[in-house]
Structures are given as C-alpha cells and as structure tokens.
Amino acid sequence: MGFNYLTKDIYDPVLSPIDNSLKLQSVNPVSFLLSTTVIVNPISSYYRKVDKDGKAYGDVYSVPSRLSFIATVNLAQFGASQTASFNKKIDGGLGLGIRLNNDFHLGITAEMISVRQLRDYVVNDFKDKPIVIGNQTLNALDVSDNRLFVDKYYFGLSVKFIYVLVGKE
C-alpha cells in the first residue's frame, strides 16, 4: 500500500449545467495505491560463527542485504486523480526498497499510470464552448466514447509500505 504522485497535471472534464460548455477541473495528482509487489534481494553477505578464540566453526550462512529491487503491478487506485479514468490498463513500475525486517519493506517506485482523458483536439477546439457533433450539442460526456477520450500514460512516483506475504525465511 502506498501513495502515488503524478508528475503531470490531469483534468476532469465536465459540461457546464448553465450553457453545456466544456470545463476542465484540475484534479489532485496524489492517489492511494494497492499493489502486488515482487521483491528481490540479490545481494547477500556470507558468514560463519566465530568462537572466543577467533576460530570459525559451523556452516556458512547468508544474510540478504537490506537493499531490495522492486517490481509492482497496481491492483487498485483510489483518489481524485481516478475520477476521469475508465477501462484501466495495467499500471505499475520499478524501484528500490529497504528491508525494515523480515516482514516489511519500504519502497520507492517510478510508475506509469493510465488515465482516461479527453483527446487534445477536443480540448483545443471546444474548451469553454459547447461540444457540437453533427448538429447536436452534447449535454453529457461519455468516457467510453473513443472519439472524445483516449487512455494516456503518465509518469508517477510512489512511496509504498510493503508487507511480505510469501517467500519469508
């Protein structure tokens, strides 16, 4: 679980109830994420026990580094930045983490987040004006209308608190 910050401004499009003109409302770039995560600790140190005289004894054992490599796939995203999204594609990212103990990691990831947004030509041609298609003025926006909307990927940074469910030693 964690928080994501999108580095690009996103907007929630609405039609004004007064004159059906297209208005763009800025949306909070922060959202809450629930992700599935793969954590790899490829770096280990190897040790043997040492007695009082400094002589090594017993089997060699390894201790994984506290540094983790992380890959995430976002399962759910909650927040204002998701009000304009529909029919989401797979979002996720890569990053680094630090092992806090055997059960918990703290991670920072660079992620690509898909957001359903108005096409550029719609914003350029109709901002602060009614949207007219054919001879008909729209009185509602349908985010599933691919003539008006497109899925865009935006770069984001996430901070995640990771609980290890499987693969514990």
Steps between C-alpha positions, in 0.01 A plus 500: 500500500618849438458835335563603140576849371447569129754744359260634233182702552181311423148633462146379554287625210141608566229675305367813668135464609449864400599495132642147430847648447802276562675575830820338623539453874854443629526173695720420799811315372524284816326164528507197729617170347461135582762299312638153466878509526792276411802562722846369419800519732781384268784618722594285798784490750640165612602428860620224731479495874820587688599368845675698777841425351404640159472158331217455251275199546169368365341538161518815292170689499381796297326817607316692226581865455248757624488643145211365291411522133124540450254444214135594555164453330231728637182309589290798604537876511286732710503878480388807316737429210290193415170681449580540132619146442309215344585157363844504662802329356773339711693757700820442691866576532849422617696625796717449803413408853653447838428199719376620838473144635403157362138607453518863386667708230479869417518564126522784251391425144481681168167405342292543188134573579224494235237773513200542271514857365338711229678494166714808431289621207185499717667715766656734241182542294230502769645628830247747648263426208222246446608179325303466177512168312303504177227749582454374854640669812619255764340533843709222661844348453539125455854391593454182296464711181835444326432791264536735798714310754831316491709308754820687582790375709657740748818469704461486875704440812376275779596436858379160619487311826539132405397203712658169395235225473697220332866410469587570862796320645 
